[in-house]
Amino acid sequence: MSQELVGRVVSLHLHPAKPGMPLKPVDFIDVVAGKGIEGEPRYFGRISQATGQPSRRQLSLIEREQIAAHAASLGLETIHPGAVRANIETLMAQLVKSGRIRVNDPIKLAKNVRPA
């Protein structure tokens, strides 16, 4: 029997209503297909002025491994959760399903991801 590798969500953040303010850490988010994160004050349900269709910017996610690589290339020990302004930060995962997402929820790893 093969052991399945599982990644997880390590932090969740919402953008503030006012640009430039720190992101707000939260324990869960509700993701709505075609609209984004319910309650996201700046991006939920945004319509593209160019196309009249839902904006492609509905949520952002990034792997903590990528954040660590950026920190190292900048000579920093770490970049704190939320500082890269992503809504979802994961560890050992690449894809997130729509629906309710909570910190430490398991996420199935993509086949090409290997733990550090």
C-alpha positions as CSV (number, residue, x, y, z in Angstrom):
1,M,0.0,0.0,0.0
2,S,1.5,3.4,-1.0
3,Q,1.5,6.2,1.5
4,E,-0.3,9.3,0.1
5,L,1.4,12.6,0.8
6,V,-0.9,15.3,2.1
7,G,-0.2,19.0,2.2
8,R,-2.1,21.5,4.2
9,V,-3.3,25.1,4.5
10,V,-1.1,26.9,7.0
11,S,-2.6,30.4,7.0
12,L,-5.5,32.3,5.6
13,H,-5.9,36.1,5.1
14,L,-8.4,38.6,3.9
15,H,-7.5,42.0,2.3
16,P,-8.5,45.1,4.2
17,A,-11.0,47.4,2.7
18,K,-8.3,50.1,2.5
19,P,-5.4,49.4,0.1
20,G,-1.9,49.0,1.7
21,M,-3.1,48.0,5.2
22,P,-2.0,44.6,6.6
23,L,-4.0,41.5,5.6
24,K,-6.3,40.1,8.3
25,P,-5.5,36.6,9.4
26,V,-8.7,34.4,9.7
27,D,-9.4,30.8,10.7
28,F,-11.5,29.9,7.7
29,I,-12.8,31.3,4.4
30,D,-15.8,30.5,2.2
31,V,-14.9,30.3,-1.5
32,V,-17.7,30.9,-4.0
33,A,-17.1,29.7,-7.6
34,G,-16.9,32.6,-10.0
35,K,-16.8,35.2,-7.3
36,G,-13.9,34.6,-4.9
37,I,-13.8,34.6,-1.1
38,E,-17.1,35.5,0.5
39,G,-16.6,38.6,2.6
40,E,-13.4,39.7,0.9
41,P,-13.9,43.4,0.9
42,R,-11.8,44.3,-2.1
43,Y,-12.3,41.5,-4.6
44,F,-15.4,39.4,-3.9
45,G,-17.7,39.5,-7.0
46,R,-15.6,42.0,-8.8
47,I,-16.5,42.4,-12.5
48,S,-13.7,43.1,-15.1
49,Q,-14.3,46.5,-16.7
50,A,-12.6,45.3,-19.9
51,T,-14.7,42.1,-20.4
52,G,-17.8,42.6,-18.2
53,Q,-17.2,39.1,-16.8
54,P,-16.2,38.1,-13.3
55,S,-12.6,39.2,-12.5
56,R,-9.9,36.6,-12.8
57,R,-8.5,37.8,-9.5
58,Q,-10.8,36.0,-7.1
59,L,-8.2,34.7,-4.6
60,S,-4.5,34.2,-4.4
61,L,-2.5,31.3,-3.0
62,I,1.1,30.6,-2.6
63,E,3.2,27.8,-1.1
64,R,5.2,28.5,2.0
65,E,8.1,26.7,0.3
66,Q,8.1,29.4,-2.4
67,I,7.9,32.1,0.2
68,A,10.9,30.6,1.9
69,A,12.8,30.5,-1.4
70,H,12.0,34.2,-1.9
71,A,13.2,35.0,1.6
72,A,16.5,33.2,1.1
73,S,17.1,35.0,-2.2
74,L,16.6,38.3,-0.4
75,G,18.9,37.3,2.4
76,L,16.0,37.2,4.9
77,E,15.4,34.5,7.6
78,T,11.7,34.4,6.9
79,I,8.8,36.3,5.4
80,H,5.9,36.3,7.9
81,P,2.4,34.8,7.0
82,G,0.3,37.4,5.1
83,A,3.3,39.6,4.2
84,V,3.2,38.4,0.5
85,R,-0.5,39.5,0.4
86,A,-1.8,36.0,-0.6
87,N,-5.2,34.8,0.7
88,I,-4.1,31.2,1.2
89,E,-0.6,29.9,2.2
90,T,0.0,26.2,1.9
91,L,2.7,23.7,2.8
92,M,3.5,20.8,0.5
93,A,0.5,21.4,-1.7
94,Q,-0.3,23.0,-5.0
95,L,-4.0,22.9,-5.5
96,V,-7.0,23.9,-3.4
97,K,-10.6,22.8,-4.0
98,S,-13.4,25.3,-3.9
99,G,-15.5,25.3,-0.7
100,R,-14.8,26.0,2.9
101,I,-11.1,26.0,3.7
102,R,-9.6,25.9,7.3
103,V,-6.1,26.2,8.6
104,N,-4.6,22.7,8.8
105,D,-7.1,21.2,6.3
106,P,-5.5,18.4,4.4
107,I,-4.9,19.0,0.7
108,K,-4.0,16.3,-1.8
109,L,-0.5,16.9,-3.2
110,A,0.1,17.1,-6.9
111,K,2.1,14.2,-8.2
112,N,5.3,16.2,-8.9
113,V,5.5,17.7,-5.3
114,R,8.0,16.2,-2.9
115,P,8.4,17.1,0.7
116,A,11.5,19.0,1.7
